[in-house]
Amino acid sequence: MLTSMERKYTYKPLVVEVTTPDQAYTKQIILDKNIASVIGIVMICSHPQLLFYRGSQKIDINGNEIIPEDFDSMLLMSGGIGVSPNDKFKELEHPVPAGNGEVKLIYKDSANALVAFAPYKVRLMLKCLLR
């Protein structure tokens, strides 16, 4: 087993352009063959208030549901500028094997009286452990 000093990481983005209000958007990527597992996730947005108030998602990795449908995006966002870069990712309880490498995101935009819709870009960042 590798020590923490020997572990090598990479980061993979999955980007969704939200162009229409109150819709679900499905996006998939295939992880590189040199990725062994996914160990952390974070949601980032070009307009964080839209992600916070309007967003929810479902995330599957290698056919396994990691985040259930309608899980509020606000719970996967980082605290931003006041948070250390090492503390920005939600660490998964157990590393999720990359397996076939398929990552699927179903992102939903839902109306919220606190913030009006404007087009925005959502980015799911995956922290991955290399083989």
Secondary structure as a PSIPRED ss2 file (coil, helix, strand):
# PSIPRED VFORMAT (PSIPRED V4.0)

   1 M C   1.000  0.000  0.000
   2 L C   1.000  0.000  0.000
   3 T C   1.000  0.000  0.000
   4 S C   1.000  0.000  0.000
   5 M C   1.000  0.000  0.000
   6 E C   1.000  0.000  0.000
   7 R C   1.000  0.000  0.000
   8 K C   1.000  0.000  0.000
   9 Y E   0.000  0.000  1.000
  10 T E   0.000  0.000  1.000
  11 Y E   0.000  0.000  1.000
  12 K E   0.000  0.000  1.000
  13 P E   0.000  0.000  1.000
  14 L E   0.000  0.000  1.000
  15 V E   0.000  0.000  1.000
  16 V E   0.000  0.000  1.000
  17 E E   0.000  0.000  1.000
  18 V E   0.000  0.000  1.000
  19 T C   1.000  0.000  0.000
  20 T C   1.000  0.000  0.000
  21 P C   1.000  0.000  0.000
  22 D C   1.000  0.000  0.000
  23 Q C   1.000  0.000  0.000
  24 A E   0.000  0.000  1.000
  25 Y E   0.000  0.000  1.000
  26 T E   0.000  0.000  1.000
  27 K E   0.000  0.000  1.000
  28 Q E   0.000  0.000  1.000
  29 I E   0.000  0.000  1.000
  30 I E   0.000  0.000  1.000
  31 L C   1.000  0.000  0.000
  32 D C   1.000  0.000  0.000
  33 K C   1.000  0.000  0.000
  34 N C   1.000  0.000  0.000
  35 I E   0.000  0.000  1.000
  36 A E   0.000  0.000  1.000
  37 S E   0.000  0.000  1.000
  38 V E   0.000  0.000  1.000
  39 I E   0.000  0.000  1.000
  40 G E   0.000  0.000  1.000
  41 I E   0.000  0.000  1.000
  42 V E   0.000  0.000  1.000
  43 M E   0.000  0.000  1.000
  44 I E   0.000  0.000  1.000
  45 C E   0.000  0.000  1.000
  46 S C   1.000  0.000  0.000
  47 H C   1.000  0.000  0.000
  48 P H   0.000  1.000  0.000
  49 Q H   0.000  1.000  0.000
  50 L H   0.000  1.000  0.000
  51 L H   0.000  1.000  0.000
  52 F H   0.000  1.000  0.000
  53 Y H   0.000  1.000  0.000
  54 R H   0.000  1.000  0.000
  55 G E   0.000  0.000  1.000
  56 S E   0.000  0.000  1.000
  57 Q E   0.000  0.000  1.000
  58 K E   0.000  0.000  1.000
  59 I E   0.000  0.000  1.000
  60 D E   0.000  0.000  1.000
  61 I E   0.000  0.000  1.000
  62 N C   1.000  0.000  0.000
  63 G C   1.000  0.000  0.000
  64 N E   0.000  0.000  1.000
  65 E E   0.000  0.000  1.000
  66 I E   0.000  0.000  1.000
  67 I E   0.000  0.000  1.000
  68 P E   0.000  0.000  1.000
  69 E E   0.000  0.000  1.000
  70 D E   0.000  0.000  1.000
  71 F E   0.000  0.000  1.000
  72 D E   0.000  0.000  1.000
  73 S H   0.000  1.000  0.000
  74 M H   0.000  1.000  0.000
  75 L H   0.000  1.000  0.000
  76 L H   0.000  1.000  0.000
  77 M E   0.000  0.000  1.000
  78 S C   1.000  0.000  0.000
  79 G C   1.000  0.000  0.000
  80 G H   0.000  1.000  0.000
  81 I H   0.000  1.000  0.000
  82 G H   0.000  1.000  0.000
  83 V C   1.000  0.000  0.000
  84 S C   1.000  0.000  0.000
  85 P H   0.000  1.000  0.000
  86 N H   0.000  1.000  0.000
  87 D H   0.000  1.000  0.000
  88 K C   1.000  0.000  0.000
  89 F C   1.000  0.000  0.000
  90 K E   0.000  0.000  1.000
  91 E E   0.000  0.000  1.000
  92 L E   0.000  0.000  1.000
  93 E E   0.000  0.000  1.000
  94 H E   0.000  0.000  1.000
  95 P E   0.000  0.000  1.000
  96 V E   0.000  0.000  1.000
  97 P E   0.000  0.000  1.000
  98 A C   1.000  0.000  0.000
  99 G C   1.000  0.000  0.000
 100 N C   1.000  0.000  0.000
 101 G C   1.000  0.000  0.000
 102 E E   0.000  0.000  1.000
 103 V E   0.000  0.000  1.000
 104 K E   0.000  0.000  1.000
 105 L E   0.000  0.000  1.000
 106 I E   0.000  0.000  1.000
 107 Y E   0.000  0.000  1.000
 108 K E   0.000  0.000  1.000
 109 D E   0.000  0.000  1.000
 110 S C   1.000  0.000  0.000
 111 A C   1.000  0.000  0.000
 112 N E   0.000  0.000  1.000
 113 A C   1.000  0.000  0.000
 114 L C   1.000  0.000  0.000
 115 V E   0.000  0.000  1.000
 116 A C   1.000  0.000  0.000
 117 F C   1.000  0.000  0.000
 118 A C   1.000  0.000  0.000
 119 P C   1.000  0.000  0.000
 120 Y E   0.000  0.000  1.000
 121 K E   0.000  0.000  1.000
 122 V E   0.000  0.000  1.000
 123 R E   0.000  0.000  1.000
 124 L E   0.000  0.000  1.000
 125 M E   0.000  0.000  1.000
 126 L E   0.000  0.000  1.000
 127 K E   0.000  0.000  1.000
 128 C E   0.000  0.000  1.000
 129 L E   0.000  0.000  1.000
 130 L E   0.000  0.000  1.000
 131 R C   1.000  0.000  0.000
